[in-house]
């Protein structure tokens, strides 16, 4: 029987993801894999979340980017532990990379770990990292066709964040279409409309986090 290289990579990733999942369960750490296109506002949302919740929860962030540690430095400045993974061209993080990074942020002492995946709506959704849940972020300037174009990504989300709603008056964006398309592929998960820049709607995000931190599952 022939085993393709893809199968081998996925099998190795699944083994590492299982280790991560066990780690999070044993240490009661809530881990969220954050997925979006570049520029959707992942880092901005995490910065604001850290500043507002760091007195209540111990938070760490694993950053994935092709190059530079700019986002990790932003996270550290906001008040959380951060470790940068530079993928050097890879379009997603792997479970093994995350497993190694957990040691670097002393994750067993944390309440909440965010994995800010490489900016991409395709590759990251195909790789299980052992996370407790997935956050998919869509920003208003990206356009209203993304849930229909990338249904698998939105279908796998535990929560969907519609960011930059402060820009709705200024760009063409059919909100009702987006909500209908999301509901078609993922009728169970909430859609939170907010602006990480202005703070509008941010309390719904914090409420969602608090509820799931209490039970440590999506």
C-alpha positions in Angstrom: 0.0 0.0 0.0 1.3 3.4 -0.9 1.0 6.3 1.5 1.2 9.8 0.0 3.4 12.5 1.5 0.2 14.4 2.3 -1.1 11.5 4.4 2.2 11.3 6.2 2.2 15.0 7.0 -1.4 14.9 8.2 -0.9 11.8 10.3 2.1 13.4 12.0 0.2 16.6 12.6 -2.7 14.6 14.1 -0.4 12.9 16.5 1.0 16.3 17.7 -2.5 17.8 17.9 -3.6 14.9 20.2 -0.7 15.7 22.5 -1.6 19.4 22.5 -5.3 18.5 23.3 -4.2 16.3 26.2 -1.9 19.1 27.4 -4.8 21.7 27.4 -7.1 19.2 29.2 -4.6 18.3 31.9 -3.6 21.9 32.7 -7.1 23.3 32.2 -6.0 25.8 29.5 -8.5 27.2 27.0 -6.8 27.5 23.6 -8.3 29.3 20.6 -6.9 29.0 17.0 -7.5 32.4 15.4 -7.9 32.3 11.6 -8.5 35.1 9.1 -7.2 36.8 6.0 -4.2 39.2 6.4 -5.3 42.5 7.7 -8.7 41.4 9.2 -7.6 42.6 12.6 -6.5 39.4 14.5 -3.6 41.2 16.3 -5.7 44.3 17.0 -8.5 42.2 18.6 -6.0 40.2 20.7 -4.2 43.4 21.8 -7.5 44.9 23.0 -8.6 41.6 24.6 -5.3 41.3 26.5 -5.4 44.9 27.8 -9.0 44.6 29.0 -8.8 41.0 30.5 -5.2 40.6 31.7 -6.0 41.4 35.3 -8.6 38.6 35.4 -6.9 35.9 33.2 -3.3 34.8 32.5 -3.0 35.0 28.7 -0.4 33.9 26.2 -0.2 34.1 22.4 1.6 31.9 19.8 2.1 34.1 16.8 2.5 32.6 13.3 3.9 34.7 10.4 6.0 34.0 7.4 8.6 36.6 8.5 9.2 39.1 11.4 8.3 39.2 15.1 6.3 42.4 14.8 3.0 40.9 16.0 4.7 39.1 19.0 6.2 42.4 20.1 2.8 44.1 19.9 1.3 41.3 22.0 4.0 41.6 24.6 3.5 45.4 24.7 -0.2 44.8 25.4 0.8 42.7 28.5 0.8 39.0 27.5 3.4 36.3 27.0 4.1 35.8 23.3 6.2 33.5 21.1 6.8 34.1 17.4 6.9 31.3 14.9 8.3 32.3 11.5 7.1 29.8 9.0 9.6 30.9 6.2 7.0 30.5 3.5 4.5 27.9 4.9 0.9 29.1 4.8 -0.1 27.7 8.2 1.1 26.6 11.6 1.5 22.9 12.4 0.6 21.2 15.7 4.2 20.3 16.3 5.2 23.9 16.0 2.5 24.8 18.5 3.6 22.0 20.8 7.1 23.4 21.0 5.9 27.0 21.4 3.8 26.0 24.4 7.0 25.4 26.4 8.3 28.9 25.5 5.3 30.7 27.0 5.0 28.4 30.0 1.5 27.6 28.9 0.6 25.3 31.8 0.4 28.4 34.0 -2.0 30.2 31.7 -5.8 30.4 31.6 -6.1 31.3 27.9 -3.8 30.7 24.9 -4.5 32.3 21.5 -2.8 30.8 18.4 -2.7 33.6 15.9 -2.4 31.6 12.7 -0.8 32.7 9.5 -3.1 35.2 7.6 -4.9 32.9 5.2 -8.5 31.6 4.9 -7.5 28.3 3.3 -4.5 26.3 4.7 -4.9 27.0 8.5 -8.4 25.5 8.5 -7.1 22.2 7.2 -4.7 21.6 10.1 -5.9 20.6 13.6 -3.6 22.1 16.2 -5.3 20.5 19.2 -7.1 23.7 20.0 -10.2 24.0 22.2 -12.0 26.0 19.6 -11.6 28.1 16.4 -12.2 31.8 16.0 -12.7 32.9 12.4 -12.5 36.6 11.8 -14.0 38.4 8.8 -13.5 42.1 8.4 -15.9 44.5 6.5 -13.3 45.8 4.0 -12.6 42.2 2.8 -16.0 42.1 1.1 -19.2 40.1 1.8 -18.5 37.1 -0.4 -16.0 35.3 1.8 -18.3 32.9 3.7 -19.7 31.6 0.4 -16.2 31.3 -1.1 -14.6 29.6 1.9 -17.5 27.6 3.4 -15.2 25.0 5.1 -13.4 27.6 7.1 -16.5 29.2 8.4 -18.2 25.8 9.0 -15.3 24.8 11.3 -15.6 27.9 13.5 -16.7 27.8 17.1 -17.4 31.6 16.9 -17.2 34.0 14.0 -16.1 37.6 14.5 -17.2 40.2 12.1 -14.6 43.0 12.7 -14.4 46.6 11.6 -18.2 47.2 11.7 -17.4 50.9 12.2 -16.5 50.9 8.4 -20.0 49.6 7.3 -21.2 53.1 6.3 -18.1 53.6 4.1 -17.6 50.4 2.1 -20.0 48.2 0.0 -20.9 45.3 2.3 -24.2 43.4 2.4 -24.5 42.5 6.1 -27.7 40.5 5.6 -26.0 38.4 2.8 -23.0 37.6 5.0 -25.1 36.5 8.0 -27.3 34.4 5.7 -24.3 32.7 4.1 -22.7 32.0 7.5 -25.9 30.6 8.8 -26.1 28.3 5.8 -22.7 26.7 6.5 -22.6 27.1 10.2 -26.0 27.6 11.9 -24.7 26.7 15.4 -21.9 29.2 16.0 -22.5 32.8 17.1 -21.6 35.7 14.9 -20.2 38.6 16.9 -20.3 42.0 15.2 -17.6 44.4 16.7 -14.8 46.9 16.1 -11.5 46.1 17.7 -10.5 49.7 16.9 -13.4 51.5 18.6 -14.6 48.9 21.1 -18.1 48.8 19.7 -19.6 45.4 20.4 -16.5 44.1 22.2 -18.4 43.1 25.3 -20.2 40.3 23.4 -16.7 38.9 22.6 -15.6 39.1 26.2 -18.8 37.5 27.4 -18.2 34.6 25.0 -14.7 34.2 26.2 -15.7 34.2 29.9 -18.4 31.6 29.4 -16.0 29.2 27.7 -13.2 29.9 30.0 -15.4 28.8 32.9 -16.1 25.5 31.3 -12.8 25.3 29.3 -14.4 24.1 26.1 -16.0 25.6 23.0 
